């Protein structure tokens, strides 16, 4: 058994709480039982006193209420030898009381009857002088109309004492003290306590193992996550933790782990594709540069040939540098977007500037660029440098894929807290199957077939990353041979 584990600690905590609950429950039952037993014991003592009082009254009613009759009646109630001139009149009462005396087991009790001054009138036969002295010192005398109970020790045994004030013999007050052994009560309580304490270790042991089972079930997703983490390698990131039949907290953990694996899988896939595309994109211009140079060096050539080779090399190097710059920008946009500097901008003035500069891009192909702006103030939080790049990438693509003499329209529409900026061209359009891929890195579609529209395939990826950072959406609609519309949905303030 490993002690430094969550399973052990939770099971131990569960067992400890169960133990505390069981102990408290046992203590409450024990205290309640003790109270009830003492209360019942006191009622039994009071019943004995009432029986003695009734018996004394019965004797006095037959013999008279004189002093001699009182002493005789008290002694007979305590089953002591006594003589009285009219004793024959109470023969039947003596026999009847003797049966009750034995049935109440009064012979095992210590009984003293005293007057109000505390002088003993009679005491039970089993009460020796020493016990009488101890008894008299320990018990509390009851006042008139009062009943007092107390626990005392006689001969190292526990007794329960009931002291009651009685009105007998022409309403004269006397006290009767009866002490009964608590052994039966104590024995019963100890027996019950044993019955409740002995099972506790077994209950706790069972509770501990039940806790282990429940904890094992609760931590099953953790074990699955651990096992899966040990199995996963960069070669296979497709495995996932089963989240069915798990608790909410564990399901959240499993879902978070699955999401992490999904992100890792996506990242590894991206890295693999990225490496493949980069190597391919860089290999082509390097191969061109190497081929031109090797061809040039095979024999002596004119200076014009060397100049041409250098021009081609510089062009390919510029293309590679552009590719590297775009890759670095994409990496920063995806993983370190905090380098952007956001500020409040006037969207109307910003778009007018974009419109004027886009005309310069389109002039070589004699393409007309128009713009429609709605009235009213329009403001947004944006990084002007990169937001400008977003629109120029879209406009550059529109110019590339629009034939000479075509048209590009920039239209702006306001909808509540959003601004819809659409760039529509009359170019070649995008195939329906390519619409879902155009934002993928290095995807060029038709561009590969057109030498004058060659690109790295990173422009729209950059556009999408900039849009996400600005909390904007991009919608694309296109028809082959009719043109394409890119709509940027920018939040306003």
N, C-alpha and C positions, 0 to 999 in steps of 0.2 A: 504494500500500500504506500503510495507516494503522498507525503503530507503537504508538500508545496504545490497543490493543484487546486483549481477552482472547484472541481468535483468534490474533493475531500472537505474543503472549507465550507461550501454550501451545505453539504450533508451534515457536517458538524454543527453548523449554525441551526439547521432544521432540527437536529436532535436536541440541541441545547434549548431551543424554544419549546419543543415538545416536552422536554424534561421539566422546564420551569412551569409550564401549564399543568402538567400532571401533578407536580409537587404542590402547587397552589390549590389545585382541585382537591387533592388528598387532604391538605391542611384544613381547607374549608369544611370538608365532610367530617373530619375528625373533630373540629371545634363544634360544628353543629350537632354531631352525635353526642359529644360530651355535655353540651348544654341540655339537650333533650333528655339524656340519661339522668343528669342531676335533677332536672325539673321533675321527671317521673319519680325519682327516688324521694324527693321532698314530698311529693303528693302521697307516696306510700307511707312515709313517716307521719304525715298529717292525718292520714286515715287511721294509723295505729293510735295516735293521740286521741282522735275523736272516739275511737272504740273504747279506750281506757276511760275517757271522760264520761261516756255514756254508761259504762259499767259501774263507775263510782256513783253516779247519780241513781242508777237502779238500786244499788245496795242501800243508799241513803234513803230512798223513797220507801223501802221496806222496813229498814231498821230505825229510821229517824235521823235527825240532823244534829245530834249531839256530838261532842268531841270524840267520845269513845267509838261511836259508829263511823266517824270520818276516818280515824286511824285504821279501823278494821277494814273499811271499804277500800282504802288505798292499798293496804297490804294484800288483800285478796285480789285486787286488780293487777298487782305485780306478782301474783302467784306465790305469796309468802304465807308462812304459818301465822295464824292469828285466832284469838278467842273472843267470843261475844255471847252475852247471855241469850240473845235471840237468834243464834246462829242457825238453828234448825229451820228458820223461816226462809233462809236463802240457799237451802241445799240444792234446789233445782237450778237456781241462778249460778251457783258455783260450778255445777257440772257443765252447764251451757257455756259459761265463760272459759272454762278450762279447754274445751274443744276449740273455741275461737283463739285462745292464747297460743295453743300449739300450732294452729293453722297459720297464724300470723308470725310464727317463729319469734315471738317476743322474748323467748328464753335466751336467744343469742344477742339481744340488745342490752345496752346499759341504760337503766332508767332511774331517775331521781325526781322525787316530788318534794318541793320546798315551799315554805310560806313566803310572804312578801319580804320578810327580813332575811331570807336566804337560809333559814334553818331547815335542815333535812327532816322531812316527815317520814319518808320511806325511800329505800333504794333497792334495786333488784339484787337477787341473791348472788349473782356472778360478779357483782361490783365489790371488790375488796376495799379495805380501808385506804390502802395506798392509791388504788385506782380512783376511789371516791375523792381523795384529796386532789389528785391530778385533774380529775374531771371538774371538780368544783372551781379550781383555779383557772381552768382553760375556758369553760363555757361562759357565755355572756348571759347575764340574767335579763329576762324579758320584762319590759314594762307592761303596764296594764294595756290591754287591747293590742298588744304587739306580738309579732311572731319573728323570731330571729333564727337564722341558719348559719352554721360555721363548720369548718373542717378542723379536726383536732387529731392528735396522735396519742394513742393509749397502747402501751406495750409495743411501741414501734410499729403499730398498725394504724392505718388511716380510718377515721370514723367521721360520719356526717352527723352533726348535732342539730336537733330541732328543739328550740325553747319556746314554749307557748304559755301564755297567761290564761288561767282557767278561773271561771266563776262557779264555785261549788259551795255547798254547805251554807245556804242562806246568803248567796251572793258574796261570800268571802273569796278573795283572790288568792290563788296559789299558782305556782309555776311548775310545769313538768318539763323535764329535760330528757330527751331520748336520743341516744347515740347508737347508730347502726353502722356496722362495718361496710366500707366501700370496696371490699375485695372483689365482690361479684361485678361491680361496675368497672373497676380497674381491669379485671381479667377480660371482661367483654371488650373494653376499649382497646386493650393491647392486642387481643385476638384480631379484632377488626383492623387495627393498624398494621399488623403483620400481613393480613390478607391484601391490604392495599399497597404496602411497601414492597413485598416480595415480587409482585409482578412488574414493578417499575423497570428494573434492569432489562427484563425481557421485552417490555413495551418499547424502551429506548433502543434496544438492539434491533428490534423489528423496524422501528421508525427510521433508524440509521440506514438499514438496507433498502427500505422503501424509498428513502431520500436519495440513495445512490441511483436507484432505478430511474426516478423522476429526473434527477440531475443529468444522468446519462442521456435520457431522452431529450432534455432541453439543450444539452451541449452537442447533440448529434450533428447539427449543421456546422458547428465549429470543427468537429472531427473531420467532417466531409471537406470543409474548406482547407484544413491542414493537409489531408491526404491529396486533395486536388492540387494544392500549391506545390507539393512534393513531386507530383506527376507532370506538371506543366513544364514544357520547355519552349524555346523559341520556335521549334519546328512544328509544334501543335498547340495553338491557343484557342481551339474551338470548344474545349470542354467547359461545362458550367455546373455549378452546384444546384442540386434539385431543391427548389424552394417550396414544394408542396408539403402540407401537413406540418408546418413549422410555426412556432409562436411568432407574434408580430415583431418582437425585438430581434430574434434570430433571423427572421425573414428579411428584416432590414439589413442585417449584417451580410446575409447571403446575397441579397440583391446588390449591395454595395460592392461585394467582392466580384460578382458577375459583371457588374458595370466596369469595374477596374480592368478585368480580363478583356472585356470587349474593347475598352480604350487601348489597352496594350496590343490587342490583335490588330486593331485599326492602325495603331502607330507602326507596328512591325510591317504590316502590309504596305503602309505608306512609305516606310523607309525602303522596303524592297523595290516597290515601284519607282520611288524617287531615284534610287541608285541606278536602276535599269534605265530610266529616262535620261537622267543626267549623263550617264556614261554614253548613251546613244547620241544625245544632243551635242556633247563635247567631242565625241569621236568623229562625227561627220566633218565639222570645220577643221579639226586637227588633221584628218585624212586629206582634206583638200589642200591645206597648207603644205603638208609633207609631200603630196603628189606633185604640186606645182614646183616646189623647191627641188625635188629629186629630178624632175623632168628638166628643169632649168640648168641643173649642174651636170647633166650628162655630156654637154658640150658647150663651147663658148657661144654666147648669144649677144645680140645687139642690146644696147642700153635700154631700148624701148621694151624689150622682152623682160629684162630684169625689173623695170619699172612696173610692168603689168603684174608680175608675180608679187611684188611688194604691195601693190594696191589690193590684189586679191587677198593676200595674207592679212593686211590691215583690216579689210572688210570682215573677214572671218573672225579675227581677234576681237573686233568691236562687237560682233554678234555674240561671242562667248562672254565678253564682259557684261553685255546687256543681260544675258541669261543668268550670270552669277549675281548681278545686282538684283534681278527679279527674285531669285531664290532667296537671297538674304532678306529682301523686303518681306517676302511671304513668311519666312521663319519668324521674323520680328512681329509681324501682324498676328500670327497664330499663337506665339508663345510669349511675346513680351509687348502686348498692346499698350502698356502704360507709357511708352515713349511718345505717343501722340499728345499733342497739346490742344485741348478743346477750349473753345471760347464762343461767345455769342456772336453770330454773324447775321448780316442782312442777306437773306437768300435771294431777294430780287436783284441786288447789285452783283452778287456772286454769279448768278446765272447769266446776267448780261455780259459779264466779263468772259464767261465760258463761251457764250455765243459769238462774241467778236473774235476770240482766238480760234474757234472752230472753223471760221471762214478761211483762215490762213491754211489749215490742213486740207481744206476741200478745193482750194483754188487751182491746184495742179491738175485736178481731174474735171475742172469746170462744174463742180457740184454745188447746187444752191442749198444753203443752210438757212432755215427760217425758225422763228421762235414766237410763241404766244404766251404772254404772262397775264395772270389775273390781277385785278386791282386789289389794293389793300396791303397792309404791313405783313411781312413774312419773316420770322426769325427762327433760328435753330442753333443748337450747340454742335459745333463741328470742328474738326481739324482741317483748315482750309487747304493745306498743301496736299493731303491725301484724298480729301473729298474731290479736289480738282483732278487728281490723278484718276479717280474712279470714272468721272465723266469723260475725261479725255481718252481713256482706254476704250470706252463704249463708242465715242465718236470716231476714234481711229479705226476701230473695226468696221463701223458703218461706212467710212470712206473707202477702206480696203475692198469691201465686198459690194460696193455700189459702182455701177458702170459710169463712165465719163458722161457728163451732162445730166446725171441723176439728181435726186432731191433727198435732203435730210431735214426732218422737221422736229423741232424741240417744242413740246407742248407741256404746259404746267397746269395742274388742276388741284384745287384745294378741297379737302374733305375733312371737316371738323379739325382735329389736331394733327392731321397728316397732309403731306404735300406729295402729289403724284407727278413725277417728272418723267415724261416719256420721250424716248429718242427713236424716231421711226425713219427707216431708210427704204429706198426702192431697189435694194440689191438682190442678190441671188437667193437669199433665204436660207433656212436651215432645215435639213431633213428631219422629219418627225422622230426618227430613231436616235438622232443626235442631240435633241433638246435636253435630255436628262444628263448628258455627258459634257456639255459645253463648259461647265464650271470645274470639271476635273482638271487636275494639273497635267500639262503637256498634251491635252487633247486639242487637235487642230481641225479635224473634220475636212472640209473642202479646201482649207488653206494649203494642204500638202500638194494639192493638184494645181495650184496657181502660184507660179514663181514670183509674181509681183506681190502676192499677199502672204508670203512666207512669214511665219512667226514661231515663237518658242512654245506657244500653247499655255502661257502662264498669265496672260492679260486678264482673262475673265476670272481666273482664280484669285488674282489680286483684287479685282472688283468686288467679288463676293466677300473676301476677308475684310476689306474696308467697310463694306455695307454692314456686316455683322457688328463691327466695333461701333458704328454709328447707330446701332439698333434699327437699321433700315432693312427693308425687304426688296427683293428684285423679282419682277415677273417678266417672263419672256413669251412672246407670241410671234410665230413666223409661218410663212407660206413660201414654198419653193417657187421661184420666179417672180414673186410679188414683193418680197422684202421682209424685214424683221422689226419688231418693236420691243425695246427694253424699257421697262417702267421701274424707276427707283421710287420706293415709298418711304419718304423721309419724315420722321416725327418732328413736329414744330413745338415751340414753347410759347 
